Amino acid sequence: MAFHSHFLLFFFLTAGLALLFHSTADPHLTENYYEKTCPKFNDIVQQVVTDKQIATPTTAAAVLRLFFHDCVLEGCDASLLIASNSFNKAERDHDTNVNLPGDGFDTIARIKTSLELQCPGVVSCADIISAATRNLINMVGGPHYRVSFGRKDGLVSRADRVDGHYAKTNMTISEIINLFASKKLSVQDLVVLSGAHTIGFSHCKEFSNRIFNFSKTSDIDPTLNANFAKGLKNLCANYTSNPGMSAFNDVMTPGKFDNMYFRNLQRGLGLLSTDQALMADERTKPLVDLYASNEKKFFEDFAQSMIKVSLMNVKTGKHGEVRRRCDAFNNLKI
């Protein structure tokens, strides 16, 4: 799963100030938002994600990727969940999003169904995504962090708005830094959120240029560990005829949320070229080295960046709705 684009950082004090600003400027968002209207909200989310993660261990990575792809475009408003119809091609059907894992969508749909039976018309799909992501990260070993609720579901989802909002594997670090900056995300956010690649997988086509005919002088990318490259070449030998072929982003501890992703980069075990490039840029390498040596610091900063992302362009009040089902607006948009 290519978290990268797919989602893929100096704000120790400023992040805290930003969070304070959000909490005071928008009183609609609170941690106990559903305490009276849907008191079993947290229990239902936890039960569904637990069952799903046990049955399908890639669920955590799938939902985390869904979270990033949703938030960076229209904001955290579940616009990514909307299905296309005869009048509108929705953002989930853009080429960038068509390979998003189905388990992510399925998890959110299951939670929504359970909540509608318990407290119909109360919990937004946008809040479900944020809660499920936090719980799943924690389930696979990552940090627990506070999530505020009260988001409304967005009223727009258009594929023609997608271009230019996601990082791509052929981008330079400078291009990705600029893209993150346009979202008010720092270099530190970029590096620490790239650590989400500690779980999940990427399809062979996303890194094939590193292991097949890399250049006129080298068949493989010289920044790639030679033994790792050999294994990838064997794994992806038939990727053109079997586009579903993929490799774990973290070859060492693929199912555990830890700081191994950064330690792997130090050893040339970064799967995507944009992963390994973090070790070659003077703006990002010090942060890679920091998180590789200090998992506690990685967890602390990752949690703060996740909170920051979860508050991006949130819709409240009359600016959104609580959908009856996550894949369709309450009123058909023509």
N, C-alpha and C positions, 0 to 999 in steps of 0.2 A: 504494500500500500504506500503510495507516494504521498507522504504527508506534505511534502514539500509544497508543491504547487498547491499542491493540493491544499496546504496551508501555511504552509510554512508556510538595540537592547540596551542605558545609563539612567535608570530612573528610580534609584532606591528611595529618595525622598519625594521626587516628583510624582512617582506612581501613587504613593500614599496620599499626596495632595489631590491627585486626580480622582482617586477613589472617594476621598472626602467630598470633593466637589459634586461628584455624581450622586452620592447618597443624600446630600443636602439639597441639591438642585432638583432632584426628582423624587419626591416623597412617595411616589407610587411603588418604588422598589424597596422591599424589606425582606429580611430573612424569614419572617413568620407570616408572610402575605396570605398563605392558605390555612393558617391555624384554625380559623373559625369556619371558613367556607368549604374547606376540603381537608379535614384534620388527618386523614390517612394518606395524604399526598406523598410524603417522604417514604412511608412504609411500602406503598404500592410501587413506587419507582424502584426502591431497593430490591423488592422481591422479583420484579420482572427482569431487571438487569442481572441479578444473581443467577436466575434460571437460564437466561440466555447465554451468559458468559460461560457457565458450566457446560452447556450443550454445544456452544460454538466459541472456542477460545480466542478467535480473532475479533470478537464483538467489540471489545474495548477499543481496539485500533480503528475499527470501522466507524464507531460513533464519534470518536475524537476527530477523525477526518471530516465527518459530516459537520461537526461543530465549527471547525475552521472555515470550511467552504461556505457555510451559511453566513457566518458573521462578517466575513471580509467584503461581501458584496453589498447587500442591502442593509446590513446590520444584523444583529441576532434576533431575527423575526420569523424564522422557519420558512422563509420564502423558497429555500432550496427544496422543501418537501412537496411543493405544489406540482401536480401532474399536468402535462400539456393537454390541451383540448383542440377542437377544430378551429378555435379562434385565436389561440395563443400558444407559442412554443415557449415552455417554461425553462428556467435556468438549469434545472437538473438534466435537461436534454441537450445542453450545449456540449460540444466535443470534450471540453475540459472536465465535465462532470459525469459523462455517461458511464465511466468505469468505477464510479463510487460504489463501494461494496453494498450489496443488497441487505446484508445483516444490519447495517446502520439504520436504514429506513424501516426495516422490519421491527427492530427494537423500539423505536419511537412509536410506531403504529400499535404495538402490543401495549405499551404503557398508556397511550391515549385511550384505547379500548377499555382497559381496566378502570381508568379514571372516569370515563364517561358513565360507566355502570355505577360507580360510587358517588360521583358528584358531577352530573351532566352540565356542560356549558360553563365550567368554572376555570379549569386549568388550560393555559395556552400551550400550544405545541412548542413555542419558543422557550418557555420555561422548562418544558420536559427535556429538550435537548441539553440545556445547561445543567440540569440536575443529573441526568443520566451520564453525561460526560464526566462530571466530577466524581460520581459514585464509581464508575467503571475504572477510572484512573486509580482511585484509591484501592479498588479490589485487586488490581494486578501489581500492587506494591508502591504506587505513587503517592504523592501528598494529598491530604484532605484539606480543602480550603472552603472558605465561606462563599455561598452563592446567594445573591438577593433575587427575589422573584416579584412578578408583577408585569412582566413583558406582555405585550399584545402581539398577535400574529400579524405579519405584514399583509398589505393589500395588493402588492405588485410582485410578479415573478416573471421576468422576461429574459430569454436566452440572449437577445441582442444587447443586453447590458453587461454580459460576462467578461468580454475581452478586456485585458489590461488590469484585471483585479487579482490575478493569481500568479505566483512565482512559477517559472518553468525551468526545467532541468538544463536548458541551454543558455540560461541567463548568467551574466557575470555577477559577482558579489556586489559590485557597485550598483548594478541594475536592481538587484533584490533589496539592497539597503534603501534605495530611492523609493521602491514600491512600498516597503514597510513604512517609510517616512510619510508617504501620502496617506497612510492609515493612522498616522500619529503613533507609530510603533518605532521604537529605537533600535539601535544596533544590538543592545542587550536583549531586547525582546526577540529579535531575529535569531540570535544564537540559542537562547534558552528554549524558545519554542521549537527550534529545530530538534531539540532533544526529545521531542515526541516521537522521533524515528527510532527510539529505543524499543518500540513495539510496532507491529505491522509489517507489511511487505511492499515491494515494488515490482511491477511487471518488467520482464527482460528488456522490452523495447525502450524503457526509460534509462537504461544504462548500457545498452548494447554497443553504443559508440565508444565505450571505454574498453571493451574486451574484443572487439572485432575491427580490424583495419583502422586503428586509432589514428595513425599518421603514416607518412611515407617511410619513417625510420623505425617505427615501433607498432607492433600489432595491438599492444595493450597500453593503456594509460600508465606512464611510469610512476605516477603518484599512487597507483594501486598496488597493494601487496601482491607479489608474484604468485604465491600459492593460492591466495584468495581468488585472483584473476583466473587461474587455471580451473579452479572449482566452478566458477561462474560460467566459464566457456563451456564446460561439460554440461552444466545445468541448462544453459540457454541455447544449446546447439540447434534445436529445432524451433526456436521461438517464432520464426516467421510463419511457419505452418501451424504453430500452436500458440497464438497470441496470449493465452491465459498463463503461460509459464511465468513464474515469478520467484523472487528470492526474499528472504527476510532482511529487513533493513538493518537489524542487529544480529549478526551471525552467531554471537556468543550467548546471549540471553534473550532470545526473541520474544518470549512470553512474559518477561518481567520488566516493569517500569523501574529503571535504575539509571545510573550515569554511565553505563557501558558504552552507549553511543559515542560519547566524547572520548573515552579511552580507546575505542576502536579507531577514531579519526587519527589519533597519535601514532597508530600502527599501520596506517594505510588501509584500513578496513571500512572506510566509508563507501557505501554502495553507490550513491548518486554523485555525479561530478560536483554538484552544488553542495553536497555534504562535505566532501573532501576539501573543497575550495576554502572552507572555513578555517582550515589549518594553514592556508597559504597567505591569508590576508592579515596585515598587521592590525587592522581594526577588530578582527574577530578572533584571531588565534589566542590572545591572552584570556578571553572568556572561555574558549574551548579548554585551555589548560586549567583554568580555575575550576570548571565544573567536573573535569576529569579527575581532579584530585580531591574534590570536596562535594560529595553527593548531597550532604545536608544543605549546602548553599544552592546547589542546583534545584532541589525541591522547593526551597523557600522562594527563589526567584521565579521558578516555573509557576508556582501557585499565584504569585502576584501578577505575572503576565497573563495568566488565564483569566483572572478576575478582570483585568484591564480589557481583554478581548471580549469578555462576556457582556461588557457594558457599551460596546460599540453601537452607536445609532439605534438604541433601544426605542421601540414604539410603546407608548402608553396612552391611556385615555382614549380619545376619539381618533387617534392616529393609527389604530389597528383594531383587531377583533379577536375573539376567542373562537377559533374554528371548531366546528362540530366534528370534523375529521381533518387530519393533518395534510392530506394531499389535495384538498379542494377548498376554495374560498366559500364562505357561507352563501354568497350570491354570485352566480356565474358572471364572469367578466367578459363582455363582448366588445 
